[in-house]
Amino acid sequence: MSLIKDLIAIHPEKANGRIVRADVLSEAKGRFDRKWFAQEGGLWMAISIYDEFLPENASLISLIFGLAMVRCANYFNIEQARIKWINDLHFNGKKIGGVLLERFDNWYIAGIGMNINNPLPDNLPATSFKKILGKELSILKVLEVTIYWLRYYFGFLRFYERKELEEEKIVNLIREDFKTFSDTIGNCVIYSYNFDKEEYIVIGKAVDITEKGTLLVEEISSKEVLEFSSGEIFYLL
């Protein structure tokens, strides 16, 4: 992600949609600098997207990356893969992939990591495409499929916004597909912006995703419906 930021400064005219891929990341990090194990055999990539979108649709952009990953998993017949809000890919409670999304000047910078053929520490609640399918996959093919779905959903977002500006109402495919491919809606959850600090915690039921991509949680005691555009959740099983 730091490299792709440097490349924006060097060649900004070629940066929209630029992808950088690594075989191994020696200092991989997730949200709040949490350690991410990124050994050879995984898909480790970053992409820069110029922010040409309506400000009110920022939360939809966060959903797109999770949708691209789950569609990729489905392509390779991992049909039980699901998205946990905002954009974690998991399989039966074990994490397969994640996204770190940042704003950088007028750009969105997304770091995407998916466990494909790479080994994983035994003590982590994580799995890989190889463990699920029992075979190795071509990393370049996984990359190709992921890019296809990123283009699909970003293309739809541009179309959706054009229709909004024309005051023509259409179905928000990003929202509807998230509700199809995510298991968050209907689940009891613990929400916090940052669980490492636990400064603010909400326990409740995830009841819906709004038209603008934010999560609605009904707080368990007050029954107040709260709206979140960022943060993280754990499921209460």
Rosetta blueprint (number, residue, H / E / L):
1 M L
2 S H
3 L H
4 I H
5 K H
6 D H
7 L H
8 I H
9 A H
10 I H
11 H L
12 P H
13 E H
14 K H
15 A L
16 N L
17 G L
18 R E
19 I E
20 V E
21 R E
22 A E
23 D L
24 V L
25 L E
26 S L
27 E L
28 A L
29 K E
30 G L
31 R H
32 F H
33 D H
34 R L
35 K E
36 W L
37 F L
38 A E
39 Q L
40 E L
41 G L
42 G L
43 L E
44 W E
45 M E
46 A E
47 I E
48 S E
49 I E
50 Y E
51 D L
52 E L
53 F L
54 L L
55 P H
56 E H
57 N H
58 A H
59 S H
60 L H
61 I H
62 S H
63 L H
64 I H
65 F H
66 G H
67 L H
68 A H
69 M H
70 V H
71 R H
72 C H
73 A H
74 N H
75 Y H
76 F L
77 N L
78 I L
79 E L
80 Q L
81 A L
82 R E
83 I E
84 K E
85 W L
86 I L
87 N L
88 D E
89 L E
90 H E
91 F E
92 N L
93 G L
94 K E
95 K E
96 I E
97 G E
98 G E
99 V E
100 L E
101 L E
102 E E
103 R E
104 F E
105 D L
106 N L
107 W E
108 Y E
109 I E
110 A E
111 G E
112 I E
113 G E
114 M E
115 N L
116 I L
117 N L
118 N L
119 P L
120 L L
121 P L
122 D L
123 N L
124 L L
125 P L
126 A E
127 T L
128 S L
129 F H
130 K H
131 K H
132 I H
133 L H
134 G L
135 K L
136 E L
137 L L
138 S L
139 I H
140 L H
141 K H
142 V H
143 L H
144 E H
145 V H
146 T H
147 I H
148 Y H
149 W H
150 L H
151 R H
152 Y H
153 Y H
154 F H
155 G H
156 F H
157 L H
158 R H
159 F H
160 Y H
161 E H
162 R H
163 K H
164 E H
165 L H
166 E L
167 E L
168 E L
169 K L
170 I L
171 V L
172 N L
173 L H
174 I H
175 R H
176 E H
177 D H
178 F H
179 K H
180 T H
181 F H
182 S E
183 D L
184 T L
185 I L
186 G L
187 N L
188 C E
189 V E
190 I E
191 Y E
192 S E
193 Y L
194 N L
195 F L
196 D L
197 K L
198 E L
199 E L
200 Y L
201 I E
202 V E
203 I E
204 G E
205 K E
206 A E
207 V E
208 D E
209 I E
210 T L
211 E L
212 K L
213 G L
214 T L
215 L E
216 L E
217 V E
218 E E
219 E E
220 I L
221 S L
222 S L
223 K L
224 E L
225 V E
226 L E
227 E E
228 F E
229 S L
230 S L
231 G L
232 E E
233 I E
234 F E
235 Y E
236 L L
237 L L
